[in-house]
Amino acid sequence: MDLGTVRSFRPARSRGDLTLSGGEVVVGGGTWLFSEPQPGTTGLVDLTTLGWAPFEPLPDGTLRIAATCTIEQLVGAPWGGLAELARQAADGLLMSFKVQRTATVGGNVCLALPAGAMTSLLAGLGAEAVVWTPDGGERREPVAAFVRDVRVTSLRPGEVLRAIDVPPSSLTAPAAFRRTSLSPLGRSAVVVVGSGRTVTVTASTTRPVVLDADDLDAGLAAVDCWYDDAHGAADWRAAVTGLLAREVVSELGR
């Protein structure tokens, strides 16, 4: 879609270029940005020109995934377990290969949709969002807390998601994935990811919910943010989430 209000475009070459003027927004892959009108947006600042490596193994074994890493790159990652989970998550959102080639991991998380494929994956792996702050510093926050509600994140004005760090334990721990929808080719209505001692629920809730696998029933009973839209009623989603969560716990042998 043409964005008729946009009058400027500039590539970011350094962190200083991320200081935005009124009406400017940052863009990664742009698959959502160009999918619908963006009233009030007058300028675009391209993050992909910063040259961030898609993956960066850190000294402590953490895997850093750049916000500009594409979903295609993540699905093709050299970490077998992570790549398989990424593929399952991406397939759950019914992304075409063309969208996966362009859409970024950071953009998908920042969009904060309940069925956001990368939110499901990274919240389920206990990953942390690394956020650049406008004062030149950074802050860190679990992805499960970074996404606050439908289309709501903790990003404040001037902040940019730099990367997402996956802890070493999640790269080696057994994992399990379940999803369902109202139709065979429907958008995910429930996604459950199990890793280690946690079970993370997305798509059926308005924000990621992390549960203790050893106290699953109590955790499910306490959920207060079941989602209700055209892709599934809240009571149906709650019931199916419980079923899939128990399957995940059983698969992980807990």
C-alpha positions in Angstrom: 0.0 0.0 0.0 1.2 3.5 -0.8 1.5 5.7 2.3 0.3 9.0 1.0 1.2 11.0 4.1 4.9 10.0 4.0 7.2 12.8 2.8 10.6 11.6 3.8 12.7 8.4 4.1 16.1 8.2 5.6 18.4 5.2 6.4 19.8 5.0 9.9 23.6 4.6 9.9 24.2 5.1 13.7 22.3 5.2 16.9 22.1 9.0 16.6 20.0 8.6 13.5 17.2 7.0 15.7 16.2 10.4 17.2 12.9 10.9 15.5 11.2 14.1 14.5 7.4 14.6 14.7 5.6 12.1 12.4 8.6 9.8 11.9 8.5 6.1 12.7 11.1 3.4 12.5 10.6 0.6 9.9 12.2 -2.8 9.7 10.6 -5.2 7.2 7.5 -3.0 6.8 5.1 -5.9 6.2 2.5 -4.4 8.6 3.4 -0.8 8.1 2.6 -0.9 4.4 -0.5 -3.1 4.9 -2.8 -0.4 5.9 -3.1 3.4 6.1 -0.8 5.1 8.6 -2.4 8.5 9.3 0.0 10.9 10.9 3.1 9.2 9.7 5.1 11.6 7.6 8.6 10.0 7.6 10.2 6.6 7.8 13.6 5.7 9.4 15.1 2.4 8.1 16.5 0.2 10.8 17.9 -2.4 8.4 20.7 -0.1 7.3 22.3 -0.2 10.8 23.9 -3.5 9.7 23.0 -5.6 12.8 24.0 -9.2 12.4 20.9 -11.5 12.5 22.5 -13.7 15.2 25.2 -13.0 17.7 26.4 -15.6 20.2 27.4 -13.7 23.4 30.3 -14.8 25.7 27.9 -16.3 28.3 26.2 -18.5 25.8 23.2 -16.3 25.3 22.0 -16.0 21.7 21.3 -12.4 20.6 18.7 -12.1 17.8 18.7 -8.7 16.2 15.4 -6.9 16.0 16.0 -6.7 12.2 16.5 -10.4 11.8 13.9 -11.7 9.4 11.6 -14.6 10.2 13.1 -16.5 7.3 16.6 -16.1 8.8 15.4 -17.3 12.2 13.6 -20.3 10.7 16.9 -21.1 8.9 19.1 -20.6 12.0 21.9 -23.0 12.7 20.4 -23.9 16.1 18.3 -26.9 15.3 15.8 -26.8 18.2 15.3 -23.0 17.9 14.8 -23.2 14.1 12.1 -25.9 14.4 10.2 -23.9 17.1 10.5 -20.8 14.9 9.1 -22.7 11.9 6.2 -24.0 14.0 5.4 -20.5 15.3 5.6 -18.9 11.9 3.4 -21.5 10.4 0.8 -20.8 13.1 0.4 -17.2 11.8 0.1 -18.5 8.2 2.9 -16.2 6.9 3.6 -16.7 3.2 7.2 -17.3 2.3 7.3 -13.7 0.9 6.2 -12.3 4.3 8.7 -14.5 6.2 11.5 -13.3 3.9 10.8 -9.6 4.8 9.1 -9.4 8.2 11.4 -8.9 11.1 11.4 -10.6 14.5 11.4 -7.3 16.3 8.6 -5.9 14.2 6.4 -8.9 15.0 7.0 -8.6 18.7 6.5 -4.8 18.8 3.2 -5.2 16.9 2.0 -7.0 20.0 -0.8 -9.1 18.4 -2.1 -11.9 20.6 -1.2 -14.4 17.8 2.2 -12.8 17.1 4.3 -15.7 16.1 7.6 -14.4 17.4 6.0 -13.2 20.7 4.8 -16.8 21.2 8.3 -18.2 20.4 10.4 -15.8 22.4 8.2 -15.4 25.4 8.0 -19.2 25.5 11.8 -19.4 25.6 12.2 -16.9 28.4 13.9 -14.4 26.2 14.7 -10.8 27.1 14.0 -7.7 25.1 17.0 -5.3 24.8 15.7 -1.8 24.4 17.8 1.3 23.5 16.7 4.3 25.4 16.9 7.9 24.1 19.5 8.9 26.7 22.0 6.5 25.1 21.5 3.7 27.6 19.5 0.4 27.4 17.0 -1.5 29.5 16.1 -5.1 29.5 12.8 -6.8 30.1 11.4 -10.3 29.6 9.5 -10.5 26.3 6.6 -11.9 28.3 6.4 -8.6 30.2 7.4 -6.4 27.2 4.1 -7.2 25.5 1.5 -5.7 27.8 -1.8 -6.0 26.0 -3.3 -6.2 22.5 -1.1 -3.8 20.4 0.5 -2.4 23.6 4.1 -2.8 24.6 6.3 -1.2 27.2 8.1 0.9 24.6 8.2 4.6 25.6 8.7 7.5 23.2 12.2 7.5 21.7 12.9 3.9 22.6 13.8 1.3 20.0 13.9 -2.5 20.3 17.6 -3.4 19.6 17.6 -7.2 20.1 16.1 -10.2 21.9 18.4 -12.4 24.0 17.6 -16.1 24.3 19.2 -17.6 27.5 21.6 -20.5 27.0 19.4 -22.9 29.0 16.5 -22.4 26.5 18.8 -23.3 23.6 19.4 -26.8 25.0 16.3 -27.5 27.1 13.6 -29.8 25.6 10.7 -27.8 24.2 7.2 -28.6 23.1 4.8 -26.6 20.9 1.0 -26.8 20.5 -1.4 -24.6 18.6 -4.9 -24.7 17.3 -7.4 -22.5 15.4 -11.1 -22.6 14.4 -10.2 -23.8 10.9 -7.3 -25.8 9.4 -5.9 -22.7 7.8 -7.1 -20.2 10.5 -5.0 -17.8 12.5 -3.8 -19.2 15.8 -6.4 -19.1 18.5 -4.3 -20.9 21.1 -0.5 -21.3 21.2 1.3 -23.1 24.0 5.1 -23.3 24.3 6.8 -25.4 26.9 10.4 -25.1 27.9 12.1 -26.3 31.0 9.8 -25.7 34.0 7.5 -23.2 32.3 4.5 -23.2 30.0 3.8 -20.0 28.1 0.4 -19.2 26.7 -0.3 -16.8 23.9 -2.9 -16.1 21.2 -5.7 -17.2 23.6 -4.7 -14.4 26.0 -4.3 -10.6 25.5 -0.7 -10.9 26.7 1.8 -13.7 27.2 1.1 -15.7 30.3 3.9 -17.8 31.9 2.8 -20.7 34.0 4.7 -23.0 36.3 4.6 -26.5 34.8 4.5 -28.0 38.3 1.4 -26.0 39.3 -0.4 -25.8 36.0 -4.0 -26.1 37.2 -3.6 -23.3 39.7 -1.9 -21.1 37.1 -4.6 -21.7 34.5 -7.3 -20.9 37.0 -5.7 -17.6 37.8 -5.5 -16.4 34.2 -7.6 -13.2 33.9 -6.9 -12.1 30.3 -8.6 -14.5 28.0 -9.0 -13.1 24.5 -12.3 -13.0 22.6 -12.5 -12.2 18.9 -13.6 -13.6 15.5 -10.9 -16.3 15.8 -12.4 -17.8 19.0 -14.5 -17.1 22.1 -12.8 -16.6 25.4 -14.4 -19.7 27.1 -13.5 -22.0 24.2 -9.9 -20.6 24.2 -9.6 -21.2 27.9 -10.8 -24.8 27.7 -8.5 -25.6 24.7 -5.6 -23.9 26.3 -5.9 -26.2 29.3 -6.0 -29.2 27.1 -2.9 -28.2 25.1 -1.0 -27.0 28.1 -1.4 -30.5 29.7 -0.2 -32.1 26.5 2.9 -29.9 26.6 3.6 -30.8 30.2 3.1 -34.5 29.5 5.5 -34.3 26.5 8.1 -32.6 28.6 7.8 -35.4 31.1 6.8 -33.3 34.1 
